């Protein structure tokens, strides 16, 4: 593929529970790429049966959740021989599945919360409080913090609706932090302070009260440690072009990795673009870097 990168299809929408958020990400990316001088076609995905015009050089994947971050759309684009942004099929499968991610992180020696994978509510051995989450779902769908025994069955029943494997982890009190990576640049640590109990779907997408601080108010040694761990996770999961690694930092300043998001939210107010802006990378430049990084792998 020696010809130059000209026409980009931005894939948005999709078939997951996060399609609305994906539309917002996709529109923002399309505008950012146009501002960077590319010819852009916006493709709203409504089924896994994707067909793209042969004039498209590269697909920018702005799909979240299933058939976005789980390797499905990546496999489809491979079959169509269309280059795409972001991680490979296998890398996406591993990072989207929280149980697989956890297993890889444990092999790497990266600190994660104590946890267990359950299919039935009565199997739990961890004491409360715990965090319950479906192993394959995004945007905190089906996630709950359970502090009291009487909440356990309902929380588990909701999580298991999304996925038969439910990950239950010890709740880590402390601070919610995230580190974005673009290409080989590790972005500043960003702190998320939701007004409520935790950073759930409402805090992410419907609340004006969630506070974001970037760079986070941390000592330089803690910031550097988080960034180094994010880079280790990025490489350990073989991520490419972009990702966001989420952490909890406990009261003793010990970091625990929660997950890697292979296709993080991408509106101008989303976490990764916020961190990029704080590092002096404007939105259109961020979009340009991602497509040029991806294109470089195919040329």
TARAMO-V410448 format. One record per residue. RES is the residue in three letters. PSI is psi in whole degrees, 0 to 359 (999 if undefined). OMEGA is omega in whole degrees, -180 to 180 (999 if undefined). Layout:
BEGIN
RES_PSI_OMEGA + RES_PSI_OMEGA
END
This chain:
BEGIN
UNK_77_-175 + UNK_347_-179 + UNK_163_-173 + UNK_160_-179 + UNK_118_-178 + UNK_303_-173 + UNK_127_-177 + UNK_131_173 + UNK_123_175 + UNK_116_-178 + UNK_125_-176 + UNK_168_-179 + UNK_254_176 + UNK_186_-171 + UNK_7_-176 + UNK_178_178 + UNK_354_-178 + UNK_22_-173 + UNK_324_-179 + UNK_318_179 + UNK_321_179 + UNK_322_178 + UNK_317_180 + UNK_317_178 + UNK_313_-176 + UNK_317_179 + UNK_318_-180 + UNK_316_179 + UNK_316_180 + UNK_315_179 + UNK_320_179 + UNK_319_-180 + UNK_322_176 + UNK_318_179 + UNK_332_179 + UNK_0_173 + UNK_10_-180 + UNK_155_171 + UNK_126_-171 + UNK_137_171 + UNK_131_-180 + UNK_122_-178 + UNK_109_175 + UNK_119_-176 + UNK_125_-179 + UNK_351_176 + UNK_163_179 + UNK_351_-177 + UNK_79_-175 + UNK_138_170 + UNK_129_179 + UNK_149_178 + UNK_142_-177 + UNK_346_179 + UNK_353_-180 + UNK_127_179 + UNK_325_-170 + UNK_143_174 + UNK_128_172 + UNK_113_-176 + UNK_112_176 + UNK_32_179 + UNK_133_178 + UNK_159_174 + UNK_205_-176 + UNK_149_-170 + UNK_37_174 + UNK_301_-178 + UNK_359_-171 + UNK_7_179 + UNK_347_-177 + UNK_308_-179 + UNK_328_178 + UNK_318_179 + UNK_319_180 + UNK_317_180 + UNK_324_174 + UNK_315_180 + UNK_326_-180 + UNK_357_-178 + UNK_39_177 + UNK_121_176 + UNK_150_-179 + UNK_159_178 + UNK_153_171 + UNK_194_-169 + UNK_166_-178 + UNK_173_177 + UNK_308_-175 + UNK_317_179 + UNK_317_179 + UNK_317_178 + UNK_317_-177 + UNK_320_-177 + UNK_333_179 + UNK_329_-179 + UNK_108_-173 + UNK_331_179 + UNK_317_177 + UNK_316_179 + UNK_311_-177 + UNK_317_-180 + UNK_317_179 + UNK_318_-180 + UNK_320_178 + UNK_320_177 + UNK_325_-180 + UNK_346_-175 + UNK_20_178 + UNK_133_-177 + UNK_128_175 + UNK_162_178 + UNK_153_172 + UNK_138_-175 + UNK_171_177 + UNK_154_180 + UNK_124_-175 + UNK_151_170 + UNK_343_180 + UNK_143_-174 + UNK_325_-175 + UNK_353_-177 + UNK_351_-173 + UNK_133_175 + UNK_343_-179 + UNK_145_176 + UNK_155_-178 + UNK_156_0 + UNK_149_177 + UNK_162_171 + UNK_130_-179 + UNK_129_179 + UNK_142_174 + UNK_145_-176 + UNK_335_-179 + UNK_85_177 + UNK_155_-178 + UNK_181_177 + UNK_32_178 + UNK_17_177 + UNK_130_178 + UNK_7_-180 + UNK_142_179 + UNK_146_165 + UNK_126_180 + UNK_115_-179 + UNK_336_-175 + UNK_142_-174 + UNK_324_-177 + UNK_348_178 + UNK_346_-168 + UNK_309_-173 + UNK_318_180 + UNK_318_-180 + UNK_315_-180 + UNK_317_-179 + UNK_323_178 + UNK_315_-178 + UNK_320_-175 + UNK_344_174 + UNK_326_-176 + UNK_329_-171 + UNK_138_-175 + UNK_336_175 + UNK_121_-179 + UNK_128_178 + UNK_126_177 + UNK_124_-178 + UNK_150_174 + UNK_134_178 + UNK_130_179 + UNK_110_176 + UNK_159_177 + UNK_215_-170 + UNK_148_180 + UNK_120_-176 + UNK_155_178 + UNK_147_180 + UNK_120_178 + UNK_150_177 + UNK_134_176 + UNK_118_-176 + UNK_240_176 + UNK_18_178 + UNK_125_176 + UNK_121_-175 + UNK_165_179 + UNK_151_177 + UNK_135_179 + UNK_134_177 + UNK_137_180 + UNK_124_178 + UNK_91_177 + UNK_151_-180 + UNK_328_-178 + UNK_207_-175 + UNK_321_-176 + UNK_175_-173 + UNK_80_-178 + UNK_187_-177 + UNK_316_-178 + UNK_315_179 + UNK_325_-177 + UNK_315_-166 + UNK_345_-173 + UNK_357_-173 + UNK_140_173 + UNK_358_-171 + UNK_351_178 + UNK_131_-178 + UNK_133_179 + UNK_131_-180 + UNK_117_178 + UNK_125_-3 + UNK_150_179 + UNK_150_179 + UNK_88_-178 + UNK_158_173 + UNK_155_-178 + UNK_328_-179 + UNK_321_178 + UNK_316_179 + UNK_313_-178 + UNK_323_178 + UNK_315_179 + UNK_316_-180 + UNK_319_180 + UNK_321_178 + UNK_321_179 + UNK_318_180 + UNK_322_178 + UNK_319_179 + UNK_316_179 + UNK_311_-179 + UNK_324_-179 + UNK_328_177 + UNK_6_178 + UNK_41_178 + UNK_157_-179 + UNK_149_172 + UNK_307_-177 + UNK_152_173 + UNK_168_176 + UNK_129_-179 + UNK_125_-176 + UNK_142_-176 + UNK_158_158 + UNK_140_177 + UNK_114_-173 + UNK_172_-176 + UNK_340_176 + UNK_13_-180 + UNK_32_174 + UNK_125_-180 + UNK_145_174 + UNK_133_-180 + UNK_132_177 + UNK_308_-177 + UNK_170_170 + UNK_128_175 + UNK_114_-177 + UNK_330_177 + UNK_80_-178 + UNK_163_178 + UNK_145_-171 + UNK_32_167 + UNK_169_-178 + UNK_337_-180 + UNK_3_178 + UNK_166_-170 + UNK_313_-177 + UNK_312_176 + UNK_326_176 + UNK_314_-179 + UNK_322_178 + UNK_317_179 + UNK_320_179 + UNK_334_178 + UNK_7_177 + UNK_19_179 + UNK_103_-180 + UNK_165_-170 + UNK_314_-177 + UNK_326_177 + UNK_322_177 + UNK_312_179 + UNK_318_-179 + UNK_316_-180 + UNK_319_-177 + UNK_314_-178 + UNK_325_-180 + UNK_326_175 + UNK_316_179 + UNK_314_-179 + UNK_322_-180 + UNK_331_179 + UNK_336_-176 + UNK_342_-175 + UNK_999_999
END
